[in-house]
Amino acid sequence: MIKDIMVFSLTSSCELTKKVCALLNINVSESEVKHFADGECLATASASCDVRGKKVYIIQSTCKPVNDRIMETLIFIDAVRRANCREVTLIIPYFGYARQDRIAHINEPISARMVADLFTNAGVKRIITCELHTPQIQGFFGVPVDNCSPSFLFAKYLNKKFSDPKYQNEKIAIVAPDHGAMHRARDLSNFIPNTNIVVIDKRRPRPNVAEITNIVGDIQGKICVMVDDIIDTGGTILAGAKALHDKGAKEIYICASHALFNGPAFERFNNADYVTECCVTDTIEHPEIKDNPKIVVVTIAEMIADVIRSHESHEKIKDEYARFH
């Protein structure tokens, strides 16, 4: 049990927070979030929670509705800092606006940097997140960032599945759905023995639309595992899966860190007979996923709990060193 820390959730990541706290053997600290008729919100720690002198951890994915989640988080940070907490660590399992990380067209903003500045200026000491859209977003924050990868979680699940005797002689290809996902495919391939890497060459004429131009690598008769960070409406990843199927892939699995599942995503996956299974994490919580036989959820709770334990252990060593020196 870790002492002198308080872990809060706001309106997202509530179930994930419960799992993390269970692993840390502590209770979830109670927060109060109110939304008013004019659109304003108020986010505070419960009156029964004394944060004075405590280390506060906030777990909140800035997913849909993104702007409300961001404002809740900023207001809550201000509230606990004014209540004289010792420090604030913000855990953002899914970081909204991450795809606006560069100027792709004239007059566009870099919104990911702006949101990072908001959290930094609010007074957090450290950020913990999961699978940022691009690794360089870590540099947008003015505080240390732990960007955790769920690759080993996907690998653990897949290795168990592929240990079944029926897969004994099957060949497996790890597929990057575009050039930007190559590092994710490489990471996953490192955890799954005897796999080769394939990349899909595509272009995006407009958001959520992809045109497949080529598949680089051997997939004929192989089990293909596509790995990406985000599934939004599902159109892009399923277009890639369909191309793999048409080129001779035997089975197709999809692994994605963040299941946004907006618009027709669920319907598209249910109708995609060429996809065997889709494995996602619980960085975003969807009640509908529980009843979908094609979608499997692996939790990042242990990963988050390990980072908190590591951080607290390091801080304890620093405090002991300071006492004797």
C-alpha positions in Angstrom: 0.0 0.0 0.0 1.3 3.4 -1.0 0.7 6.1 1.6 0.2 9.9 1.3 -1.2 9.8 -2.2 -4.7 10.4 -3.5 -6.0 9.1 -6.8 -9.0 10.9 -8.4 -11.0 10.3 -11.5 -13.3 12.9 -13.0 -16.0 12.0 -15.6 -13.9 9.7 -17.8 -11.7 6.7 -16.9 -13.8 5.9 -13.8 -13.5 2.1 -14.2 -9.8 2.3 -15.0 -9.2 4.4 -11.9 -11.0 1.7 -9.7 -8.7 -1.0 -11.2 -5.6 1.1 -10.6 -6.5 1.8 -7.0 -7.3 -1.8 -6.4 -3.8 -2.8 -7.6 -2.3 -0.1 -5.3 -4.5 -1.2 -2.4 -5.9 2.2 -1.8 -9.4 3.7 -2.1 -10.5 6.0 -5.0 -10.6 9.5 -3.7 -13.9 11.2 -4.3 -14.3 14.1 -6.7 -17.3 16.3 -7.5 -18.0 17.5 -11.1 -20.9 19.7 -11.9 -22.0 21.0 -15.3 -24.3 24.0 -15.3 -26.9 25.1 -17.8 -24.7 27.8 -19.4 -22.0 25.3 -20.2 -19.7 26.1 -17.3 -18.4 23.3 -15.0 -17.1 23.0 -11.4 -14.7 20.3 -10.5 -13.4 19.8 -6.9 -12.3 17.2 -4.4 -15.1 16.0 -2.1 -15.4 17.9 1.2 -14.4 14.6 2.9 -11.1 14.5 1.0 -8.3 16.5 2.7 -5.6 17.0 0.0 -3.4 19.3 2.1 0.2 18.0 1.9 -0.8 15.0 -0.3 0.4 13.9 -3.7 -2.6 14.0 -6.0 -2.9 11.8 -9.1 -5.7 12.6 -11.5 -6.8 10.0 -14.1 -8.8 11.5 -16.9 -8.8 10.7 -20.6 -9.5 13.8 -22.7 -11.9 11.9 -25.0 -15.3 12.9 -26.3 -16.6 15.4 -25.3 -13.0 16.6 -25.5 -13.3 20.2 -24.5 -15.4 19.4 -21.5 -12.9 16.8 -20.3 -10.0 19.3 -20.7 -11.8 22.1 -18.7 -12.8 19.7 -16.0 -9.2 18.7 -15.6 -7.8 22.2 -15.6 -10.4 23.4 -13.0 -9.8 20.4 -10.8 -6.0 20.9 -10.9 -6.6 24.5 -9.8 -8.9 23.4 -7.0 -6.5 20.9 -5.4 -3.5 23.2 -5.8 -5.4 26.0 -4.0 -6.2 23.4 -1.3 -2.4 23.1 -0.8 -1.8 19.7 -2.1 1.9 18.7 -2.3 2.0 18.1 -6.0 -0.2 17.0 -8.9 0.5 14.2 -11.4 -1.9 14.1 -14.4 -2.5 10.7 -15.9 -4.1 11.1 -19.4 -4.6 7.6 -20.8 -5.9 9.2 -24.1 -4.6 12.6 -25.0 -7.1 14.5 -27.1 -5.9 16.8 -29.9 -2.9 14.6 -30.3 -3.5 14.3 -34.1 -3.2 18.1 -34.4 0.6 17.9 -33.8 1.9 19.8 -36.9 1.0 22.3 -39.5 -0.3 20.1 -42.3 -2.0 23.0 -44.3 -1.6 26.8 -44.4 -2.9 28.7 -41.4 -3.4 25.6 -39.2 -2.7 25.6 -35.5 -0.6 23.1 -33.5 -3.4 22.3 -31.1 -1.6 19.5 -29.3 1.1 22.0 -28.2 -1.5 24.5 -27.0 -3.3 21.8 -24.9 0.0 20.6 -23.5 0.8 24.2 -22.5 -2.5 24.5 -20.7 -1.8 21.5 -18.5 1.8 22.6 -17.9 0.8 26.1 -16.9 -2.0 24.8 -14.7 0.8 23.5 -12.4 1.1 19.7 -12.8 4.5 18.2 -11.9 4.4 15.2 -14.2 2.3 13.7 -17.0 1.7 10.0 -17.5 0.0 9.0 -20.8 -0.4 6.0 -23.1 0.7 5.8 -26.7 0.8 9.4 -27.9 0.0 9.8 -31.6 3.6 10.7 -32.2 6.5 10.4 -29.7 7.7 14.0 -30.2 4.5 15.3 -28.5 6.3 14.5 -25.2 8.4 17.6 -26.0 5.4 19.8 -26.1 5.0 19.6 -22.3 7.2 21.7 -20.0 7.2 18.8 -17.4 8.5 15.2 -17.5 6.3 12.8 -19.5 6.0 9.1 -19.2 4.6 7.8 -22.5 3.7 4.2 -21.9 3.3 1.7 -24.7 0.7 -1.1 -24.6 2.7 -3.3 -27.1 3.6 -5.9 -24.4 -0.1 -6.1 -23.4 -1.2 -6.9 -26.9 1.7 -9.3 -27.3 0.8 -11.1 -24.0 -2.8 -11.6 -25.3 -1.7 -12.6 -28.8 1.0 -15.0 -27.6 -1.5 -16.8 -25.4 -3.9 -17.0 -28.3 -1.3 -18.2 -30.8 0.0 -20.8 -28.3 -3.0 -22.9 -29.3 -1.9 -26.0 -31.2 -4.0 -25.0 -34.2 -1.6 -22.1 -34.8 1.6 -24.1 -34.4 2.6 -24.0 -38.1 1.1 -20.6 -38.9 3.2 -17.7 -40.1 2.4 -14.3 -38.6 3.0 -10.8 -40.1 2.8 -7.6 -38.1 1.3 -4.9 -40.2 1.8 -1.2 -40.0 -1.3 0.5 -41.5 0.9 3.4 -42.6 4.5 4.5 -42.5 3.9 6.4 -39.2 2.9 3.2 -37.4 6.1 1.4 -38.3 7.6 1.9 -34.8 4.5 0.3 -33.3 4.7 -2.7 -35.6 8.4 -3.1 -34.8 7.7 -2.9 -31.0 5.0 -5.5 -31.2 7.1 -7.8 -33.5 9.9 -7.7 -30.8 7.5 -9.4 -28.4 6.0 -12.0 -30.8 8.6 -14.6 -32.0 9.1 -15.4 -35.7 7.2 -12.5 -37.2 7.9 -10.3 -40.2 6.9 -6.7 -40.6 4.6 -5.4 -43.4 3.6 -1.8 -44.2 0.6 -0.5 -46.1 1.4 2.4 -48.3 -1.6 4.8 -48.4 -2.5 8.4 -48.8 -5.2 10.5 -47.1 -7.1 12.8 -49.5 -9.2 14.0 -46.5 -9.7 13.2 -42.8 -11.0 9.7 -42.0 -10.5 8.7 -45.7 -7.6 6.5 -46.8 -6.6 5.3 -50.3 -4.4 2.1 -50.3 -1.7 2.3 -53.0 0.5 -0.7 -52.1 1.3 -3.4 -49.6 5.0 -3.8 -48.9 5.9 -7.3 -47.6 4.7 -10.9 -47.8 1.2 -11.6 -46.4 0.1 -14.5 -48.6 -1.5 -17.2 -46.5 -0.3 -15.6 -43.2 -2.1 -14.4 -40.1 -1.9 -10.6 -40.2 -1.9 -8.4 -37.0 -2.5 -4.8 -37.8 -1.3 -2.4 -35.1 -2.2 1.3 -34.7 -2.8 3.9 -32.0 -6.3 5.2 -32.8 -9.5 3.8 -34.2 -11.8 6.7 -34.9 -14.7 5.9 -37.3 -13.0 2.6 -38.4 -12.9 3.5 -42.1 -9.1 3.7 -42.4 -8.1 0.6 -40.5 -10.8 -1.5 -42.1 -9.8 -0.4 -45.6 -6.3 -1.7 -44.8 -7.7 -4.9 -43.4 -9.9 -5.4 -46.6 -6.8 -4.8 -48.7 -4.9 -7.5 -46.7 -7.8 -9.9 -47.2 -7.9 -9.3 -50.9 -4.2 -9.9 -51.2 -4.4 -13.3 -49.6 -4.1 -12.9 -45.8 -5.5 -16.0 -44.0 -6.7 -14.2 -40.8 -6.7 -10.6 -39.7 -6.4 -9.3 -36.2 -6.4 -5.6 -35.2 -4.7 -4.1 -32.2 -5.3 -0.4 -31.3 -4.5 1.6 -28.2 -7.4 4.0 -28.3 -10.8 2.9 -29.3 -12.6 6.2 -30.1 -15.3 4.3 -32.1 -17.1 7.4 -33.3 -19.9 7.5 -35.8 -20.4 4.1 -37.7 -17.4 2.4 -36.2 -19.3 -0.4 -34.3 -21.5 -1.1 -37.3 -18.5 -1.2 -39.6 -16.6 -3.7 -37.4 -19.7 -5.9 -37.0 -20.1 -6.0 -40.8 -16.3 -6.7 -41.5 -16.4 -10.5 -41.8 -12.8 -10.4 -43.0 -11.6 -9.3 -39.5 -11.2 -12.1 -37.0 -10.9 -9.9 -33.9 -10.1 -6.4 -32.7 -8.1 -5.9 -29.5 -8.1 -2.5 -27.8 -7.2 -1.1 -24.4 -9.4 0.7 -21.8 -7.9 4.1 -22.3 -11.4 5.1 -23.5 -14.4 3.4 -21.8 -17.3 2.2 -24.0 -20.2 0.3 -22.4 -21.1 -1.1 -25.9 -17.8 -3.0 -26.1 -18.7 -5.4 -23.4 -21.4 -6.9 -25.6 -19.4 -7.1 -28.8 -17.9 -10.5 -29.4 -15.5 -9.3 -32.0 -13.8 -6.7 -29.7 -11.5 -7.7 -26.9 -10.4 -5.2 -24.2 -7.0 -5.5 -22.4 -6.6 -3.1 -19.4 -3.7 -0.7 -18.9 -4.4 -0.6 -15.1 -1.3 -2.6 -14.2 0.9 -0.5 -16.4 -0.4 2.7 -14.8 -0.1 1.3 -11.3 3.5 0.2 -12.0 4.4 3.7 -13.1 2.9 5.2 -9.9 4.8 2.7 -7.8 8.0 3.4 -9.6 7.5 7.2 -9.2 6.6 6.9 -5.5 9.6 4.6 -4.8 11.9 7.1 -6.5 10.5 9.9 -4.5 11.0 8.0 -1.3 14.6 7.4 -2.1 15.1 11.1 -2.8 13.5 12.0 0.5 15.6 9.6 2.5 18.8 10.9 0.8 17.8 14.5 1.6 17.3 13.6 5.3 20.8 12.3 5.7 22.6 14.8 3.5 
